[in-house]
Structures are given as C-alpha cells and as structure tokens.
Amino acid sequence: MRILLLGGTSEARALAARLHPDVEVLSSLAGRVPDPALPVGEVRIGGFGGVEGFRRWLREHPVDAVVDATHPFAATMTATAATVCADLGVPHLVLARPAWPHGDAIVVASDTEAAETVAARGFQRVFLTTGRSGAAAFADVDAWFLIRAVTPPEDQDLPRRHTILLSRGPYRFEDELALLREHRIDALVTKNSGGAMTRAKIDAAAELGVPVVMVDRPPLPAGVSAVGTVDEAVGWVESQGQR
C-alpha cells in the first residue's frame, strides 16, 4: 500500500513513523520552512501547482490514499486535496488536531480583524504569533510587537515598532510565562492552531490575565472524512489496506 501524506506538522511526522515500513509513505512538504523537521520514509518538497497541478501529479504518481495532515490553517492545500481526491475517487482523510477551547479569548475571523481588534482596544505591547505571513496585517497598528516565527517574516511591511524572535516549538509554560513578563506583554495574538507544542503561551497568558486575540481556524471542506488523532489516522489507513 502506498499513501501520499501531506505533512509539515508533528502529527504528520508521528503518523509516518507509525506506518513505516509496513506502509509505503510519501510525505509531501510545502517547502516554505528552511531546514524542516523531516519524517521517516520518502519525502518530496514543494507545491503541486494548484488544483490542476495536484490532479496531474496524482495521475502521474498513483497512490492508494491521501492523508492531509497539513497545518489547520493550510486551507488552500486542504481544499485542493479534497476537490481532486473526490474527482479522481482517491480515498482521502484529513488529520486535524483538535482546536483549543476559546475560553475567554477574543475570537476573530482573520489576521486583518485581529489587527483591527488590537488597534480598537488600545493594546500597546503585543506578542504576535500568527506566523511569518501574518505580520503584514499589523503594519499600520500603533503598538510594539514581539513577533515570533520559525523563519523571518516574508518581504513585507511590518509594524514600525517590533522585535523579531526566531524560534521553534515545543514551548514550556515556565518559559512562556517569563517571556510575557520580560516584555511586559498586554495582549497575545495567535491562531487557533491547536495541539500541545504551542499551547503553553495560552496557559501563560491566562495565568497573567493577558487578553488573547485568537484567529479562528477555517472550516474543513464540506463532506471530507476527518479524524483528530494519529491513532485514528492509523486505523483509517489500515482499513483502506484491507479493502
């Protein structure tokens, strides 16, 4: 059995490790992060070229199933995979880690709405963790930003007053607590990525009473099969092999 695993997440790496070597796994990474953490097994790096490119790739490289374990905010790739797999009749599963509870967070629909919220509420020292491509939405906000990302933000307008902190999770609660205190953070802006690797910042903000502005994750395409854990994804792949 051969599957295409759309990856780049810790769940994707864990799934590849669970399936290898009994299942032939080809993991596909978008290639946006230099020196990514690589899964076991075969790996391809780079995009597919949209819906038609992905359709062409699957026709040229037949697989028995596709598992989409991309980041919860990789909405374009998720929609592309759902559309093409449905068209071609390729079994398809989304492995989507559970979202964080909203709790007392200020829930918004986009980076732009998050920036508007920061400006409207007058936050002055903001911990921005929406990823390197999300910082541009805050360029005109009159506040100081601690921008944390795995790689430097893309060539774009950034807030006039900012500091860039390059790091990669997982993060510990004690360290996040110290970071918020050290920089006198009065608001945390984050995407609802879910998972344990970056959850500590939410808990640290709650401990200190720091407001959280949370960008809600996009909905999954209608009709897709989805699971929330690696165990469930392993079970699904095994069931496909028994057909």
C-alpha positions in Angstrom: 0.0 0.0 0.0 1.3 3.5 -0.9 -0.1 6.7 0.5 0.6 10.4 0.0 0.9 12.1 3.3 0.5 15.9 3.1 2.6 16.9 6.0 4.7 19.5 7.8 3.2 19.0 11.2 4.2 17.0 14.2 1.1 14.8 13.7 2.3 14.1 10.1 5.7 13.0 11.3 4.2 10.8 14.0 1.9 9.2 11.5 4.7 8.5 9.1 6.7 6.9 11.9 3.7 4.7 12.9 3.1 3.5 9.4 6.7 3.0 8.2 7.8 0.5 7.0 4.6 -1.5 6.7 3.0 1.1 4.5 4.9 2.9 1.8 4.6 6.6 2.8 5.5 9.5 0.6 5.5 12.7 2.7 5.0 16.0 0.9 6.2 19.2 2.5 5.3 22.7 1.1 9.0 23.8 1.4 8.2 27.2 3.0 10.4 26.5 6.0 14.2 26.1 5.6 15.7 23.0 7.3 12.3 21.4 8.2 12.0 18.6 10.6 11.8 15.6 8.2 9.7 12.5 8.7 10.9 8.9 8.2 10.5 7.5 4.7 10.4 9.1 1.3 9.9 12.9 1.2 9.1 15.4 -1.6 9.4 19.1 -1.1 7.5 21.8 -3.0 4.0 22.7 -4.1 1.9 21.0 -6.7 0.7 23.9 -8.7 -2.9 24.3 -7.6 -5.8 22.1 -8.4 -4.8 21.1 -11.9 -1.2 20.5 -10.8 -2.3 18.3 -8.0 -4.7 16.4 -10.3 -1.8 15.9 -12.8 0.6 14.7 -10.1 -1.9 12.1 -8.8 -2.4 10.8 -12.3 1.3 10.5 -12.8 2.1 9.1 -9.4 -0.9 6.9 -8.4 -1.4 6.3 -4.7 -3.9 4.2 -2.8 -4.9 7.0 -0.5 -4.1 10.6 0.5 -3.9 11.8 4.1 -3.9 15.5 4.7 -2.1 16.3 7.9 -1.1 19.8 7.0 -1.4 22.8 9.4 -5.0 23.6 10.3 -4.6 27.0 8.5 -3.3 25.5 5.3 -6.8 25.9 3.9 -5.8 26.2 0.2 -4.0 22.8 0.2 -6.8 21.2 2.2 -9.4 22.4 -0.3 -7.3 21.3 -3.3 -6.8 17.8 -1.9 -10.5 17.4 -1.1 -11.6 18.5 -4.5 -9.1 16.5 -6.5 -9.4 13.3 -4.5 -13.2 13.4 -4.8 -12.9 13.9 -8.6 -10.5 11.1 -9.0 -12.0 8.7 -6.5 -8.9 8.5 -4.3 -9.6 7.7 -0.7 -8.9 10.9 1.3 -8.7 11.7 5.0 -8.0 14.9 7.0 -6.0 14.6 10.2 -6.9 17.8 12.0 -5.6 18.2 15.5 -8.4 19.4 17.9 -8.7 23.2 18.2 -8.0 24.9 21.5 -11.1 25.9 23.6 -11.9 29.6 23.0 -12.3 30.2 26.7 -12.2 34.0 27.4 -10.3 34.7 24.1 -11.5 37.4 21.7 -12.3 35.3 18.7 -11.8 36.9 15.2 -12.0 35.5 11.7 -8.8 36.8 10.2 -5.4 38.5 10.7 -7.0 41.7 9.5 -9.7 41.5 12.1 -7.1 40.7 14.8 -5.2 43.9 13.8 -8.4 45.9 14.0 -9.1 44.5 17.4 -5.6 45.3 18.7 -6.0 48.9 17.5 -9.5 49.4 18.8 -8.7 48.1 22.3 -5.5 50.1 22.5 -3.1 47.3 23.3 0.4 48.6 23.4 2.8 45.6 23.8 1.6 42.7 21.7 3.0 39.1 21.5 2.3 38.2 17.8 2.4 34.5 17.0 0.4 34.2 13.8 3.3 33.1 11.6 5.6 34.9 9.3 3.0 35.7 6.7 0.5 37.2 9.2 2.6 40.1 10.4 1.8 42.4 7.5 -1.8 42.9 8.7 -0.5 44.8 11.7 1.8 47.1 9.8 -0.3 50.2 10.5 -1.2 49.4 14.1 0.4 51.9 16.6 1.8 49.4 19.1 5.0 47.5 19.8 5.1 43.9 18.7 7.2 40.9 19.7 6.9 38.8 16.5 7.7 35.1 17.0 8.2 32.9 13.9 10.3 29.9 12.8 11.8 31.9 9.9 12.0 35.6 9.3 8.8 37.3 8.1 8.4 37.4 4.3 9.4 40.6 2.5 6.5 42.7 3.5 5.6 45.8 5.5 6.0 45.1 9.3 4.8 47.2 12.2 7.1 50.2 12.7 8.0 49.2 16.2 8.8 45.5 16.6 11.3 42.8 17.6 11.6 39.5 15.8 12.1 36.4 17.8 13.1 33.3 15.8 12.4 30.0 17.5 10.7 26.7 17.0 8.4 24.8 19.5 7.6 23.0 21.6 7.5 25.7 24.3 7.3 25.2 28.1 4.8 27.0 30.3 7.6 28.4 32.5 9.5 29.9 29.6 6.3 31.5 28.1 5.4 33.0 31.4 8.9 34.5 31.7 8.7 35.8 28.1 5.4 37.6 28.7 6.7 39.1 31.9 10.1 40.2 30.5 8.5 42.0 27.6 5.5 43.4 29.6 3.1 41.9 27.1 -0.5 43.2 27.4 -2.1 41.1 24.6 -1.4 37.8 22.9 -2.4 37.4 19.2 -2.4 33.8 18.0 -4.1 31.5 15.5 -6.1 28.6 16.9 -3.6 26.0 15.7 -4.4 23.5 18.5 -2.0 20.9 19.8 0.4 20.8 22.7 3.5 22.2 21.1 2.5 25.8 21.3 -0.4 25.7 23.9 1.9 27.0 26.7 1.5 30.6 25.6 -2.3 30.4 26.0 -1.9 29.0 29.5 0.8 31.6 30.4 -1.5 34.4 29.2 -4.3 33.0 31.3 -2.0 32.9 34.4 -1.1 36.5 34.0 -4.5 37.8 32.9 -3.2 38.8 29.5 -6.0 39.1 26.9 -5.9 36.7 24.0 -7.0 37.6 20.5 -7.5 34.3 18.7 -7.9 33.9 14.9 -10.4 31.1 14.4 -9.4 28.2 12.1 -11.0 27.9 8.7 -13.7 25.2 8.4 -12.9 22.0 6.6 -14.3 21.4 3.2 -17.8 20.0 3.2 -18.1 16.2 3.1 -14.5 15.3 4.0 -13.7 12.5 6.3 -11.7 13.8 9.3 -10.1 12.5 12.5 -8.4 14.3 15.3 -5.7 11.9 16.4 -2.8 9.9 14.9 -4.3 6.7 16.3 -7.5 7.3 14.4 -5.5 8.1 11.2 -3.5 4.8 11.6 -6.8 2.9 11.9 -8.2 4.6 8.8 -5.1 3.8 6.7 -5.1 0.1 7.9 -8.8 -0.1 6.9 -8.0 1.1 3.4 -5.4 -1.6 3.1 -7.9 -4.3 3.9 -10.3 -3.3 1.1 
